Amino acid sequence: MFFAFSKTLGIMLLPINFLIELGLLGVLLLLTRWAKFGRRLLVASTLLLALCGFTPLGSLLMYPLESRFPPWDASRGAPDGIVVLGGGIDPDPAAAHGEAAFSSSAGRVISAAQLAHRFPSARILYSGGSANFLNDTSAREADYAVKVFEGLGIPKERLIIERESRNTFENAEFSKKLADPKPGEHWLLLTSAFHMPRSIGIFRKVGFAVEACPVDWRLAGERDLTHFPAQSEEGLQHTNLAVREWLGLIAYRLTGRTDELFPGPTSTN
């Protein structure tokens, strides 16, 4: 039920989708006796789209997420394992073309490979299935990640593949079962910086102790808080990603999938 909710209502509430829906409703109302209200909806949707696309709104929403956890400190010692959350490979075009098709979160895969070379004894657990709502028999992201890691010089023997998860909560649950972390073991959690607060909260909830290793930053830091994008695509992308994460944080907290609304570092993170 939660998965279905996130893939229907959750998607409808994303800023770009919601504002387009608002504009379409306005167009339909123009043909009725509520035409005046329809015109107001059209104006509002247009102005709000411009606000999302051409102002620092997306950066203002994204910055607290990306700055919540500092970069991982290697002085803490070599990790025994690294959990890499999926999202860096799009399985549908990958299946269509027979090779990995990278998404905008490909930095997760590249950073994981770099850490794998830096710490040759660490196990690499890649967690990523298919997030498709209607087709659960589609290609799994993790299947293509194996080929990518091997191509980057990471032996298959070092890889632990989790290919059934559909969302972050399942990432955490299934990864814990496969990793079977022992007392005293040191595991990293690697995902995009904006996604780290929710991810850490979920891993804490399922009892998998991990250290945050944020990567794939989208902002240059505080200076982006006053940056007005020249192209609307940049602002809209940041706004969509940030709102999706904030909605996810609220939904996961309300449904008991995390114990904190905005998880942050502890003495071990």
ROTORLO-893680 format. One record per residue (C-alpha): residue number from 1; x, y, z. Coordinates in nm, 4 decimals. Layout:
<sites>
n, x, y, z
NUM, X, Y, Z .
...
</sites>
This chain:
<sites>
n, x, y, z
1, 0.0000, 0.0000, 0.0000 .
2, 0.2784, 0.2448, 0.0906 .
3, 0.4608, 0.1692, -0.2366 .
4, 0.1422, 0.2256, -0.4393 .
5, 0.0759, 0.5503, -0.2533 .
6, 0.4268, 0.6818, -0.3222 .
7, 0.4011, 0.5977, -0.6921 .
8, 0.0616, 0.7633, -0.7409 .
9, -0.0275, 1.0461, -0.5051 .
10, 0.3384, 1.1085, -0.4224 .
11, 0.4221, 1.1643, -0.7899 .
12, 0.1140, 1.3798, -0.8444 .
13, 0.2278, 1.6145, -0.5656 .
14, 0.5716, 1.6828, -0.7114 .
15, 0.5927, 2.0538, -0.7958 .
16, 0.6181, 2.0284, -1.1750 .
17, 0.3421, 1.7687, -1.2002 .
18, 0.1167, 1.9491, -0.9538 .
19, 0.1515, 2.2858, -1.1265 .
20, 0.0854, 2.1352, -1.4689 .
21, -0.2216, 1.9618, -1.3248 .
22, -0.3289, 2.2970, -1.1824 .
23, -0.2873, 2.4625, -1.5222 .
24, -0.4822, 2.1874, -1.7005 .
25, -0.7628, 2.2251, -1.4487 .
26, -0.7629, 2.5961, -1.5240 .
27, -0.7965, 2.5270, -1.8980 .
28, -1.0908, 2.2943, -1.8366 .
29, -1.2610, 2.5510, -1.6155 .
30, -1.2395, 2.8078, -1.8964 .
31, -1.5095, 2.6053, -2.0707 .
32, -1.7462, 2.6268, -1.7743 .
33, -1.9216, 2.8915, -1.5678 .
34, -1.6113, 2.8964, -1.3451 .
35, -1.3999, 3.0481, -1.6228 .
36, -1.2848, 3.3344, -1.4005 .
37, -1.1461, 3.0880, -1.1458 .
38, -0.9877, 2.8936, -1.4313 .
39, -0.7987, 3.2033, -1.5478 .
40, -0.6716, 3.2565, -1.1947 .
41, -0.5465, 2.8972, -1.1809 .
42, -0.3647, 2.9428, -1.5120 .
43, -0.1960, 3.2597, -1.3914 .
44, -0.1057, 3.1003, -1.0581 .
45, 0.0399, 2.7853, -1.2159 .
46, 0.2472, 2.9912, -1.4618 .
47, 0.3853, 3.2205, -1.1925 .
48, 0.4635, 2.9294, -0.9599 .
49, 0.6419, 2.7400, -1.2381 .
50, 0.8517, 3.0503, -1.3015 .
51, 0.9215, 3.0785, -0.9278 .
52, 1.0416, 2.7176, -0.9150 .
53, 1.2462, 2.7447, -1.2316 .
54, 1.4115, 3.0857, -1.2181 .
55, 1.4652, 3.1577, -0.8477 .
56, 1.6828, 3.0005, -0.5758 .
57, 1.3754, 2.8240, -0.4290 .
58, 1.5029, 2.4786, -0.5258 .
59, 1.8447, 2.5486, -0.3753 .
60, 1.6885, 2.6801, -0.0540 .
61, 1.4936, 2.3551, -0.0206 .
62, 1.7871, 2.1369, -0.1217 .
63, 2.0586, 2.2943, 0.0941 .
64, 1.9373, 2.1690, 0.4369 .
65, 1.9202, 1.8158, 0.2956 .
66, 2.2660, 1.8215, 0.1380 .
67, 2.4365, 1.9870, 0.4342 .
68, 2.2793, 1.7650, 0.7012 .
69, 2.5688, 1.5161, 0.6962 .
70, 2.9345, 1.6099, 0.6459 .
71, 3.1568, 1.4213, 0.4008 .
72, 3.2748, 1.0878, 0.5357 .
73, 3.5976, 1.1063, 0.7368 .
74, 3.8385, 0.8333, 0.6239 .
75, 4.0408, 0.8743, 0.9433 .
76, 3.7789, 0.6598, 1.1157 .
77, 3.9362, 0.3568, 0.9559 .
78, 3.8817, 0.1304, 0.6594 .
79, 3.5233, 0.0046, 0.6254 .
80, 3.4350, -0.3636, 0.6262 .
81, 3.1600, -0.2971, 0.3759 .
82, 2.9883, -0.0289, 0.1720 .
83, 2.6140, -0.0240, 0.1016 .
84, 2.5443, 0.1599, -0.2233 .
85, 2.1838, 0.2646, -0.2782 .
86, 2.0503, 0.2298, -0.6293 .
87, 1.9305, 0.5154, -0.8419 .
88, 2.2417, 0.5681, -1.0510 .
89, 2.1297, 0.3356, -1.3308 .
90, 1.7978, 0.3444, -1.5156 .
91, 1.7070, -0.0222, -1.5729 .
92, 1.4450, 0.0257, -1.8459 .
93, 1.6671, 0.1899, -2.1109 .
94, 1.9458, -0.0405, -1.9912 .
95, 1.7293, -0.3423, -2.0728 .
96, 1.6279, -0.1915, -2.4065 .
97, 1.9873, -0.1324, -2.5166 .
98, 2.1616, -0.4177, -2.3394 .
99, 2.3978, -0.2020, -2.1342 .
100, 2.3898, 0.0274, -1.8339 .
101, 2.2088, 0.3573, -1.8864 .
102, 2.3108, 0.6082, -1.6215 .
103, 2.0780, 0.8532, -1.4500 .
104, 2.1528, 1.1920, -1.2948 .
105, 2.2596, 1.0048, -0.9782 .
106, 2.5406, 0.8167, -1.1509 .
107, 2.7799, 0.9759, -0.9009 .
108, 2.6757, 0.7058, -0.6546 .
109, 2.8220, 0.4343, -0.8784 .
110, 3.1415, 0.6243, -0.9574 .
111, 3.2070, 0.7131, -0.5928 .
112, 3.1424, 0.3531, -0.4883 .
113, 3.3996, 0.2279, -0.7388 .
114, 3.6543, 0.4813, -0.6137 .
115, 3.6039, 0.3700, -0.2535 .
116, 3.6216, 0.0050, -0.3586 .
117, 3.9682, 0.0637, -0.5051 .
118, 4.0741, 0.2696, -0.2063 .
119, 3.9674, -0.0024, 0.0391 .
120, 4.0303, -0.3341, -0.1391 .
121, 3.9120, -0.5459, 0.1541 .
122, 3.5695, -0.3854, 0.1781 .
123, 3.2657, -0.5702, 0.0505 .
124, 3.0396, -0.3749, -0.1860 .
125, 2.6646, -0.4261, -0.1474 .
126, 2.4626, -0.2688, -0.4277 .
127, 2.0918, -0.2368, -0.3516 .
128, 1.8602, -0.1616, -0.6413 .
129, 1.5669, -0.3450, -0.7969 .
130, 1.2887, -0.1927, -1.0042 .
131, 1.0730, 0.0980, -0.8909 .
132, 0.8156, 0.0418, -1.1649 .
133, 0.4634, 0.0419, -1.0252 .
134, 0.2888, -0.1686, -1.2905 .
135, 0.5665, -0.3926, -1.4207 .
136, 0.7510, -0.5855, -1.1519 .
137, 0.9117, -0.8192, -1.4051 .
138, 1.1231, -0.5450, -1.5622 .
139, 1.5000, -0.5397, -1.5496 .
140, 1.6619, -0.4890, -1.2121 .
141, 1.9103, -0.2075, -1.1684 .
142, 2.1538, -0.4227, -0.9696 .
143, 2.1961, -0.6610, -1.2648 .
144, 2.3558, -0.3826, -1.4681 .
145, 2.5525, -0.2490, -1.1731 .
146, 2.7451, -0.5774, -1.1631 .
147, 2.8668, -0.5252, -1.5186 .
148, 2.9589, -0.1636, -1.4472 .
149, 3.1632, -0.2502, -1.1369 .
150, 3.3414, -0.5306, -1.3181 .
151, 3.4216, -0.2902, -1.6003 .
152, 3.5669, -0.0498, -1.3442 .
153, 3.7972, -0.3184, -1.2092 .
154, 3.5931, -0.4443, -0.9115 .
155, 3.5891, -0.8279, -0.9047 .
156, 3.2469, -0.9890, -0.8929 .
157, 3.3555, -1.1842, -0.5836 .
158, 3.3574, -0.8614, -0.3805 .
159, 3.0018, -0.7698, -0.4775 .
160, 2.6832, -0.8458, -0.2867 .
161, 2.3817, -0.7847, -0.5070 .
162, 2.0367, -0.6928, -0.3773 .
163, 1.7934, -0.6780, -0.6696 .
164, 1.4442, -0.6982, -0.5153 .
165, 1.4030, -0.3616, -0.3412 .
166, 1.1599, -0.1045, -0.4798 .
167, 1.2159, 0.1842, -0.2395 .
168, 1.4561, 0.3043, 0.0287 .
169, 1.2891, 0.1154, 0.3115 .
170, 1.3264, -0.2113, 0.1212 .
171, 1.6868, -0.1118, 0.0391 .
172, 1.7571, -0.1048, 0.4115 .
173, 1.5628, -0.4196, 0.5046 .
174, 1.7028, -0.6400, 0.2295 .
175, 2.0563, -0.5014, 0.2598 .
176, 2.0684, -0.5823, 0.6286 .
177, 1.9692, -0.9432, 0.5594 .
178, 2.2325, -0.9868, 0.2901 .
179, 2.5119, -0.8028, 0.4703 .
180, 2.4413, -0.9769, 0.8018 .
181, 2.6660, -0.7231, 0.9808 .
182, 2.8614, -0.8629, 1.2743 .
183, 2.9277, -0.6747, 1.6001 .
184, 3.2200, -0.4419, 1.5546 .
185, 3.1949, -0.4317, 1.1759 .
186, 3.2163, -0.0930, 1.0120 .
187, 2.9728, -0.0311, 0.7235 .
188, 2.9294, 0.2827, 0.5135 .
189, 2.6049, 0.3981, 0.3530 .
190, 2.6659, 0.5665, 0.0202 .
191, 2.3935, 0.7664, -0.1512 .
192, 2.3295, 1.1157, -0.2873 .
193, 2.3755, 1.3866, -0.0262 .
194, 2.0157, 1.5105, -0.0581 .
195, 1.8894, 1.1552, 0.0011 .
196, 2.1085, 1.0833, 0.3044 .
197, 1.8848, 1.2107, 0.5904 .
198, 1.5932, 0.9863, 0.4952 .
199, 1.8225, 0.6925, 0.4178 .
200, 2.0069, 0.7107, 0.7497 .
201, 1.6773, 0.7355, 0.9372 .
202, 1.5496, 0.4199, 0.7684 .
203, 1.8705, 0.2216, 0.8254 .
204, 1.8577, 0.3192, 1.1932 .
205, 1.4964, 0.2024, 1.2071 .
206, 1.5778, -0.1452, 1.0712 .
207, 1.8775, -0.1748, 1.3037 .
208, 2.1572, -0.1610, 1.0485 .
209, 2.4328, 0.0585, 1.1939 .
210, 2.6001, 0.2497, 0.9111 .
211, 2.8128, 0.5610, 0.8720 .
212, 2.6906, 0.8266, 0.6320 .
213, 2.9006, 0.8698, 0.3198 .
214, 2.7180, 1.1354, 0.1154 .
215, 2.8162, 1.1819, -0.2484 .
216, 2.6653, 1.3230, -0.5677 .
217, 2.6071, 1.6781, -0.4427 .
218, 2.3847, 1.9010, -0.6572 .
219, 2.4744, 2.2364, -0.5010 .
220, 2.8021, 2.4247, -0.4765 .
221, 2.7211, 2.5221, -0.1179 .
222, 2.5805, 2.8370, 0.0395 .
223, 2.6583, 3.0475, -0.2659 .
224, 2.3796, 2.8686, -0.4541 .
225, 2.1266, 3.0064, -0.2066 .
226, 2.1367, 3.3361, -0.3954 .
227, 2.1854, 3.1872, -0.7411 .
228, 1.9130, 3.2590, -0.9981 .
229, 1.9243, 2.9871, -1.2671 .
230, 1.9587, 3.1021, -1.6253 .
231, 1.7685, 2.7942, -1.7416 .
232, 1.4455, 2.6831, -1.5788 .
233, 1.5454, 2.3153, -1.6016 .
234, 1.8050, 2.3602, -1.3268 .
235, 1.5683, 2.5263, -1.0829 .
236, 1.2815, 2.2900, -1.1559 .
237, 1.5034, 1.9847, -1.1095 .
238, 1.6315, 2.1061, -0.7722 .
239, 1.2802, 2.1966, -0.6582 .
240, 1.1387, 1.8599, -0.7644 .
241, 1.4181, 1.6586, -0.5994 .
242, 1.4037, 1.8574, -0.2776 .
243, 1.0250, 1.8508, -0.2432 .
244, 1.0251, 1.4781, -0.3137 .
245, 1.2707, 1.4231, -0.0283 .
246, 1.0835, 1.6476, 0.2142 .
247, 0.7574, 1.4691, 0.1311 .
248, 0.9388, 1.1382, 0.1773 .
249, 1.0713, 1.2427, 0.5167 .
250, 0.7209, 1.3384, 0.6299 .
251, 0.5585, 1.0234, 0.4893 .
252, 0.8200, 0.7888, 0.6350 .
253, 0.7907, 0.9527, 0.9754 .
254, 0.4088, 0.9416, 0.9763 .
255, 0.4094, 0.5728, 0.8789 .
256, 0.6696, 0.4783, 1.1399 .
257, 0.9431, 0.3949, 0.8909 .
258, 1.1763, 0.6372, 1.0672 .
259, 1.1918, 0.7583, 1.4274 .
260, 1.2919, 1.1162, 1.3395 .
261, 1.1436, 1.3706, 1.1025 .
262, 1.4848, 1.4995, 0.9954 .
263, 1.7557, 1.2485, 1.0908 .
264, 2.0988, 1.3943, 1.1458 .
265, 2.4465, 1.2915, 1.2570 .
266, 2.5080, 1.1210, 1.5881 .
267, 2.8368, 1.0671, 1.7693 .
268, 2.9071, 0.7770, 1.5295 .
269, 2.8071, 0.9471, 1.2030 .
</sites>
